Amino acid sequence: MIRVLLFLLFLPGFAQAACRQALALGLDVSGSVDAAEYRLQLDGLATALNSPDVRNVLFTQPDAPVQVLVYEWSGPSDQTIIVPWTPIVTPVDLAQITSVLRGQPRGAAAPTTAIGSAMLAGFTFLEERAACWKRTLDLSGDGQTNTGPRPQDIGDTRTPAGVIVNGLVVGTGDQRGDDERFADVKELSSYYQSYVIRGPGSFVEVALGFEDYAAAMERKLLRELASLIMGDATFERDQNPAN
């Protein structure tokens, strides 16, 4: 497999077209997310993308960059792209994404929570990047589905082949740390584990509140971002497996 990828990388035009991972990030902006939490969510994503460890992963393989798309979701017909598909090749690319996230004003959104519809929208976006080596859908949310198709009713036939769905669940209210608060987060995490995530290695990350969103997002990005390194050392090991 490594020989094939190395060969393709040297074909004219392939390096510019290669994409090691397509990452679609869907952010819950339903009625349960107030203005302050909305800001914490978008600014938290910008902060996580710019953390030193995440930047190191993003810039590891510029010939086959990660491509990112960010969209907001709420009701069954409410999905809005705020960052279109963008290859992150240089710090300038990342700075442009950060600028959009930090400057994005909150628009009108349905009060309801349609995770199934958000999932189907994410699948549609990822189908536009079918050539990427890995495709991942991230859904952040602070509540269970209460309208539209249920995630558990979206079967394998509607899930694009090879797509992995991960979740980031967010606890609501202040950070008292009481038993009720942790019970709510645990219940939502179990819901995502049972009905939302799918694919090999899929997982749920937890933020105790929107104040914890940036740290939780950083943990999630570091865990899921593909980093296929094909440098000289890899090539030499492939050519000389006995070494």
C-alpha positions as CSV (number, residue, x, y, z in Angstrom):
1,M,0.0,0.0,0.0
2,I,2.8,2.4,0.9
3,R,4.5,1.7,-2.5
4,V,1.3,2.6,-4.3
5,L,0.8,5.8,-2.4
6,L,4.4,6.9,-2.9
7,F,4.1,6.2,-6.6
8,L,0.9,8.2,-6.9
9,L,2.5,11.1,-5.0
10,F,5.1,11.5,-7.8
11,L,2.5,11.5,-10.6
12,P,2.0,15.0,-12.2
13,G,-0.7,16.9,-10.4
14,F,-1.4,14.2,-7.8
15,A,0.3,15.9,-4.9
16,Q,-1.7,19.0,-5.4
17,A,-4.9,17.1,-5.6
18,A,-4.2,14.6,-2.7
19,C,-6.2,14.9,0.5
20,R,-5.3,12.7,3.5
21,Q,-8.5,13.5,5.4
22,A,-11.8,15.3,4.9
23,L,-13.2,16.6,8.2
24,A,-16.7,18.0,8.3
25,L,-17.6,19.7,11.6
26,G,-21.3,20.2,12.5
27,L,-22.0,22.6,15.3
28,D,-25.3,22.6,17.2
29,V,-26.9,26.1,17.2
30,S,-30.4,25.0,18.3
31,G,-32.5,26.9,20.8
32,S,-30.8,25.3,23.8
33,V,-27.5,27.1,22.8
34,D,-27.7,30.8,24.0
35,A,-25.6,33.7,22.5
36,A,-22.7,33.2,25.0
37,E,-22.6,29.5,24.4
38,Y,-22.6,30.1,20.6
39,R,-19.6,32.3,20.9
40,L,-17.8,29.8,23.2
41,Q,-18.4,27.1,20.6
42,L,-17.1,28.9,17.6
43,D,-14.2,30.5,19.4
44,G,-13.4,27.2,21.0
45,L,-13.1,25.5,17.7
46,A,-10.8,28.3,16.5
47,T,-8.7,27.9,19.6
48,A,-8.5,24.1,19.2
49,L,-7.5,24.3,15.6
50,N,-4.7,26.7,16.5
51,S,-3.3,24.8,19.5
52,P,0.4,23.9,18.9
53,D,-0.2,20.2,18.9
54,V,-3.1,20.4,16.4
55,R,-1.1,22.7,14.2
56,N,1.8,20.3,14.1
57,V,-0.6,17.5,12.9
58,L,-2.3,19.7,10.3
59,F,1.0,20.9,8.8
60,T,2.7,17.5,8.9
61,Q,2.1,16.5,5.3
62,P,1.4,19.6,3.1
63,D,1.4,17.5,-0.1
64,A,-1.7,15.8,1.1
65,P,-3.5,18.2,3.5
66,V,-6.5,17.9,5.7
67,Q,-9.5,19.6,4.2
68,V,-12.0,21.1,6.7
69,L,-15.7,22.2,6.3
70,V,-17.7,23.7,9.2
71,Y,-21.5,24.0,9.2
72,E,-24.1,24.9,11.8
73,W,-27.3,22.9,12.3
74,S,-30.5,23.0,14.3
75,G,-33.9,21.9,12.8
76,P,-34.5,19.4,10.0
77,S,-33.9,22.0,7.2
78,D,-31.5,24.2,9.0
79,Q,-27.9,23.5,8.0
80,T,-25.6,26.4,7.1
81,I,-22.0,26.2,5.8
82,I,-19.9,28.8,7.5
83,V,-16.5,27.5,6.3
84,P,-16.6,25.7,2.9
85,W,-14.1,22.9,2.1
86,T,-10.7,24.4,2.7
87,P,-7.4,22.6,2.4
88,I,-5.1,23.5,5.4
89,V,-1.7,23.7,3.7
90,T,-0.1,26.8,5.3
91,P,-0.7,28.9,8.4
92,V,-2.4,31.4,6.1
93,D,-5.1,28.8,5.3
94,L,-5.7,28.2,9.0
95,A,-5.7,31.9,9.8
96,Q,-8.5,32.4,7.2
97,I,-10.6,29.7,8.8
98,T,-10.0,31.2,12.3
99,S,-11.0,34.6,11.1
100,V,-14.3,33.3,9.8
101,L,-15.1,31.4,12.9
102,R,-14.3,34.3,15.3
103,G,-16.2,36.8,13.2
104,Q,-19.3,34.7,12.4
105,P,-22.4,36.4,13.8
106,R,-25.2,34.2,15.0
107,G,-28.0,33.9,12.5
108,A,-31.6,32.7,12.8
109,A,-31.9,29.1,13.8
110,A,-34.7,26.7,14.6
111,P,-35.2,25.9,18.3
112,T,-35.4,22.2,17.7
113,T,-32.6,19.6,17.6
114,A,-32.4,17.4,14.4
115,I,-29.3,15.3,14.8
116,G,-30.4,12.9,12.0
117,S,-30.8,15.7,9.5
118,A,-27.4,17.2,10.5
119,M,-25.9,13.8,10.0
120,L,-27.4,13.4,6.5
121,A,-26.2,16.9,5.6
122,G,-22.7,16.0,6.7
123,F,-22.8,12.9,4.6
124,T,-23.7,15.0,1.5
125,F,-20.8,17.3,2.2
126,L,-18.4,14.4,2.6
127,E,-19.5,12.9,-0.7
128,E,-18.0,15.9,-2.3
129,R,-14.6,14.7,-1.0
130,A,-14.9,11.0,-2.0
131,A,-11.2,11.0,-3.1
132,C,-9.8,11.8,0.3
133,W,-8.0,8.9,2.0
134,K,-10.2,9.2,5.2
135,R,-13.5,11.0,5.7
136,T,-14.8,12.0,9.1
137,L,-18.0,13.7,10.3
138,D,-18.0,15.4,13.7
139,L,-21.2,16.3,15.3
140,S,-21.2,18.6,18.4
141,G,-24.4,18.8,20.5
142,D,-25.9,19.5,23.9
143,G,-29.2,17.5,23.5
144,Q,-30.9,14.5,22.0
145,T,-32.9,14.5,18.8
146,N,-36.4,15.9,19.1
147,T,-37.4,16.3,15.5
148,G,-36.7,14.9,12.0
149,P,-35.2,11.5,11.3
150,R,-33.7,9.7,14.3
151,P,-30.0,8.9,14.0
152,Q,-30.7,5.2,14.8
153,D,-33.0,5.1,11.8
154,I,-30.2,6.1,9.4
155,G,-28.8,2.8,8.4
156,D,-25.7,1.6,6.6
157,T,-27.3,2.1,3.2
158,R,-27.5,5.9,3.9
159,T,-24.0,6.1,5.4
160,P,-21.3,6.6,2.7
161,A,-18.8,3.8,2.7
162,G,-15.8,4.5,4.8
163,V,-17.2,7.5,6.6
164,I,-16.6,7.7,10.3
165,V,-18.9,9.7,12.6
166,N,-17.6,11.0,15.9
167,G,-19.4,13.1,18.5
168,L,-18.7,15.8,21.0
169,V,-21.4,16.1,23.7
170,V,-21.6,19.3,25.8
171,G,-23.1,19.5,29.2
172,T,-25.5,22.4,29.9
173,G,-25.8,24.8,32.8
174,D,-23.1,26.1,35.0
175,Q,-20.0,24.2,36.1
176,R,-21.2,23.2,39.6
177,G,-20.0,19.7,39.2
178,D,-23.0,18.3,41.0
179,D,-24.3,14.7,40.5
180,E,-27.2,15.9,38.4
181,R,-25.0,17.7,35.9
182,F,-22.7,14.7,35.5
183,A,-25.7,12.4,35.1
184,D,-27.1,14.6,32.2
185,V,-23.7,14.5,30.4
186,K,-23.4,10.8,30.9
187,E,-26.9,10.2,29.5
188,L,-26.2,12.3,26.4
189,S,-22.8,10.6,25.9
190,S,-24.6,7.2,26.1
191,Y,-27.2,8.4,23.5
192,Y,-24.4,9.4,21.1
193,Q,-22.6,6.2,21.7
194,S,-25.7,4.1,21.0
195,Y,-27.2,6.0,18.1
196,V,-24.9,8.7,16.5
197,I,-21.3,7.5,16.2
198,R,-20.4,4.9,13.6
199,G,-17.5,3.4,11.8
200,P,-14.2,1.8,12.9
201,G,-12.6,3.6,15.9
202,S,-15.5,6.1,16.2
203,F,-15.8,7.7,19.7
204,V,-17.5,10.4,21.8
205,E,-15.6,13.2,23.5
206,V,-17.2,15.1,26.4
207,A,-17.2,18.8,27.4
208,L,-18.6,19.4,30.8
209,G,-19.9,22.8,29.6
210,F,-19.3,25.2,26.7
211,E,-16.5,26.7,28.8
212,D,-14.7,23.3,28.3
213,Y,-15.5,23.2,24.6
214,A,-12.1,24.3,23.3
215,A,-10.2,21.8,25.4
216,A,-12.6,19.0,24.5
217,M,-12.4,19.9,20.8
218,E,-8.6,19.9,20.9
219,R,-8.6,16.4,22.5
220,K,-10.9,15.2,19.8
221,L,-9.0,16.6,16.9
222,L,-5.7,15.1,18.1
223,R,-7.4,11.7,18.4
224,E,-9.0,11.6,15.1
225,L,-6.9,13.6,12.6
226,A,-5.2,11.2,10.2
227,S,-1.4,11.7,9.9
228,L,0.0,9.4,7.2
229,I,3.7,10.1,7.1
230,M,5.5,8.9,4.1
231,G,9.0,10.3,4.5
232,D,12.4,8.9,3.6
233,A,12.6,6.7,6.6
234,T,9.2,5.0,5.7
235,F,10.4,4.5,2.1
236,E,13.6,3.0,3.2
237,R,11.9,0.6,5.6
238,D,9.5,-0.5,2.8
239,Q,12.4,-1.1,0.4
240,N,14.5,-2.8,3.0
241,P,12.1,-4.7,5.3
242,A,14.9,-6.6,7.0
243,N,16.5,-3.4,8.4
